[in-house]
């Protein structure tokens, strides 16, 4: 019971870091982003694997400036020389 409470508390702190990251990115707060980066780098050495994994996702979001990584991981496709290069994109059109 105690460990579940501690895990929930840790995840709450990570959610707060995530919100701070969003706000700092939107506000273009360079100093805030630097502090968040330092914190996330330090969390790479944390004992709990879920905390480390979430810190990696948030750090990638900070470096890439993209938030889609929260929903799913990037799935790379390896191609060999000579294969056709195809770009697929989903574009949503706004209703007029």
Secondary structure as UniProt FT lines:
FT   HELIX           2..27
FT   HELIX           30..42
FT   HELIX           43..45
FT   HELIX           49..64
FT   HELIX           68..70
FT   TURN            81..82
//
